[in-house]
Amino acid sequence: MALGLVLVLEGILPFINPNGLRRTLLQMVQLPDRVLRIIGLSSMLSGLLIIYLFHR
C-alpha cells in the first residue's frame, strides 16, 4: 500500500510538468554528493516523522 502511494506521488510531477522535472534533474546532477546525501537524509527523517505521527 505504501509503495503504491509513493509511486503515485512520485508520478505526479513528471505527468504535470515533464520539462520542469528535466530541468530539476539536470541541476541535481551538478550538486556535490554531500548535498545530495543531506537532502536524502532529510527526506528519510521527514518520512519517519510523518509515519510516527500517524501511528501515534
N, C-alpha and C positions, 0 to 999 in steps of 0.2 A: 504494500500500500504506500509506504513512504517513498520507495524508489519510483513508483508511478507518479507521485506528486512532484518529486524532484524533476523528472523528465518533462512533465507538463510545464512547470515553472521555467525550466531552462529553455524550453522551446518557444516561449512567448517572444523573446527579443528577436531571434532570427526570423520569426514569422512576421512580426510587425515592422521591423526596421533592419533588414539584412545589411544595408550599406553602413549603418551606424555600428553594427556588430563588427563588420570587417575593419572599420577604422579603429575601433577599440582594440581589437586583437592585434593589429599592426603596431599600436602604441605599446601594448603589453609586451610584445617581443623585444622591445628596446629597454624594458625595465631590468635592473640588475636582479640577480637571483635572490638576494637578501630581501628586497622589497616584495617580490612575489611570495616568498615564504611568509613574510609578515602578513600579507593580505590573506593567504591561505589559512594561517593560524587564527587570524581574527574571524574569518568566516566559520571555521570549525568551532571556535569558542562561542560565537553568537548562536550557532545552531544548537550546541549543547545547552546553552542557557534557555533557549526557546523550548527545547524538549523538556528540560527540568521544570520550567514554569507551567507547562501544560499538563504535566503528570503529577503535579503537586496537589 
